[in-house]
Each structure stands twice: as C-alpha cells, then as structure tokens.
Amino acid sequence: MARKFHPQMATGNDLLEGDVVYFTSEGDWSREIGEAALAVNPEAADDLLARASKFPNQVVGVYLVEADIDECGRAAPAHFREVFRTRGPSNYPQHGRQAERS
C-alpha cells in the first residue's frame, strides 16, 4: 500500500549566517517557517525542491521536509527536528534567536 503524502516544504541554511531558512511561494527565502511554501502532492514537491535548489550562493543543504498546517493555513513543523531547528542555535543560551525570545 502506498504511503499517504503529507504536505512538504523546502528548507536549508543561509550560507552566510547559518540560519535556518524556508523557501516561500514568492520564490525567495525566509527565516519564518509560517511563510514557507507548501507542496500538497508529489509533483508539487518535486517542483518546489527544484526551484529552491537554484540558490547555491545563498542557501546550502536544501531538502524537503514534511510539514503540518496550522489553524491559519501556514506551514508548521511536523517533527521534533524541525521544531528544534526553528529555535536557532542551542550552543549558547543567550545567542541568536534564543536571546531575542528571552
């Protein structure tokens, strides 16, 4: 039996700053997961990955990841790994995005 397709989004890391970024429907990158473009079928996922992979001088490690859809219809992390990645670096307690939230 075929596995049910779940919505997917493209993610990677900003080449200069290392931040986690998400490919948007406008064709650029955002640090906000809620702005990520969602692929709702395998063909759209293939197209999304192809478009997101066209930025080798801006983003590295581009890949697709399963996404949930929040109550507003925006992308949200589906797995713990992606929840963790949205929080930024964890090696310094008062560094980067974690410092902004405290």
VEXVO-336441 format. One record per residue (C-alpha): x, y, z. Coordinates in nm, 2 decimals. Example, Ala and Ser with C-alpha at 12.3 -4.5 7.8 and 13.67 -1.06 7.14 Angstrom:
<atoms>
u=1.23; v=-0.45; w=0.78 .
u=1.37; v=-0.11; w=0.71 .
</atoms>
This chain:
<atoms>
u=0.00; v=0.00; w=0.00 .
u=0.13; v=0.34; w=-0.09 .
u=0.23; v=0.58; w=0.18 .
u=-0.01; v=0.88; w=0.22 .
u=0.15; v=1.20; w=0.10 .
u=0.19; v=1.48; w=0.36 .
u=0.24; v=1.84; w=0.28 .
u=0.61; v=1.93; w=0.24 .
u=0.82; v=2.25; w=0.25 .
u=1.18; v=2.32; w=0.14 .
u=1.43; v=2.42; w=0.40 .
u=1.80; v=2.48; w=0.42 .
u=2.06; v=2.70; w=0.59 .
u=2.16; v=3.06; w=0.49 .
u=2.51; v=3.03; w=0.35 .
u=2.65; v=3.34; w=0.52 .
u=2.47; v=3.34; w=0.86 .
u=2.39; v=2.97; w=0.90 .
u=2.03; v=3.05; w=1.00 .
u=1.75; v=2.80; w=0.91 .
u=1.55; v=2.93; w=0.61 .
u=1.24; v=2.82; w=0.43 .
u=1.15; v=2.87; w=0.06 .
u=0.85; v=3.08; w=0.01 .
u=0.58; v=3.09; w=-0.26 .
u=0.73; v=3.42; w=-0.38 .
u=1.04; v=3.24; w=-0.48 .
u=1.27; v=3.37; w=-0.21 .
u=1.39; v=3.26; w=0.14 .
u=1.25; v=3.35; w=0.48 .
u=1.36; v=3.28; w=0.84 .
u=0.99; v=3.24; w=0.93 .
u=0.85; v=2.89; w=0.90 .
u=0.50; v=3.03; w=0.86 .
u=0.60; v=3.19; w=0.53 .
u=0.71; v=2.86; w=0.37 .
u=0.55; v=2.74; w=0.05 .
u=0.37; v=2.41; w=0.09 .
u=0.36; v=2.13; w=-0.17 .
u=0.04; v=1.93; w=-0.14 .
u=0.13; v=1.65; w=-0.38 .
u=0.44; v=1.47; w=-0.50 .
u=0.47; v=1.66; w=-0.83 .
u=0.44; v=2.00; w=-0.65 .
u=0.71; v=1.88; w=-0.40 .
u=0.95; v=1.79; w=-0.69 .
u=0.89; v=2.14; w=-0.84 .
u=0.93; v=2.31; w=-0.51 .
u=1.27; v=2.13; w=-0.45 .
u=1.39; v=2.22; w=-0.80 .
u=1.30; v=2.59; w=-0.75 .
u=1.45; v=2.60; w=-0.40 .
u=1.78; v=2.44; w=-0.52 .
u=1.85; v=2.73; w=-0.76 .
u=2.02; v=2.94; w=-0.49 .
u=2.36; v=2.77; w=-0.43 .
u=2.53; v=3.10; w=-0.35 .
u=2.27; v=3.19; w=-0.09 .
u=2.14; v=2.86; w=0.07 .
u=2.31; v=2.53; w=0.14 .
u=2.17; v=2.19; w=0.24 .
u=1.83; v=2.23; w=0.07 .
u=1.59; v=1.95; w=0.13 .
u=1.22; v=1.88; w=0.16 .
u=1.06; v=1.81; w=0.50 .
u=0.71; v=1.71; w=0.60 .
u=0.50; v=2.00; w=0.73 .
u=0.19; v=2.04; w=0.93 .
u=-0.06; v=2.32; w=0.85 .
u=-0.15; v=2.55; w=1.14 .
u=-0.50; v=2.69; w=1.21 .
u=-0.42; v=2.99; w=0.98 .
u=-0.32; v=2.76; w=0.69 .
u=0.05; v=2.83; w=0.73 .
u=0.34; v=2.58; w=0.74 .
u=0.43; v=2.45; w=1.08 .
u=0.69; v=2.19; w=1.19 .
u=0.56; v=1.83; w=1.17 .
u=0.86; v=1.66; w=1.35 .
u=1.06; v=1.74; w=1.66 .
u=1.38; v=1.80; w=1.45 .
u=1.21; v=2.09; w=1.26 .
u=1.07; v=2.23; w=1.59 .
u=1.42; v=2.23; w=1.72 .
u=1.56; v=2.39; w=1.41 .
u=1.31; v=2.68; w=1.43 .
u=1.46; v=2.77; w=1.77 .
u=1.80; v=2.86; w=1.63 .
u=2.14; v=2.77; w=1.78 .
u=2.14; v=2.58; w=2.11 .
u=2.51; v=2.60; w=2.19 .
u=2.49; v=2.94; w=2.36 .
u=2.20; v=3.02; w=2.60 .
u=2.20; v=3.39; w=2.51 .
u=2.28; v=3.37; w=2.14 .
u=2.09; v=3.44; w=1.82 .
u=1.71; v=3.38; w=1.81 .
u=1.70; v=3.23; w=2.16 .
u=1.83; v=3.56; w=2.31 .
u=1.56; v=3.75; w=2.12 .
u=1.29; v=3.54; w=2.28 .
u=1.40; v=3.59; w=2.64 .
</atoms>
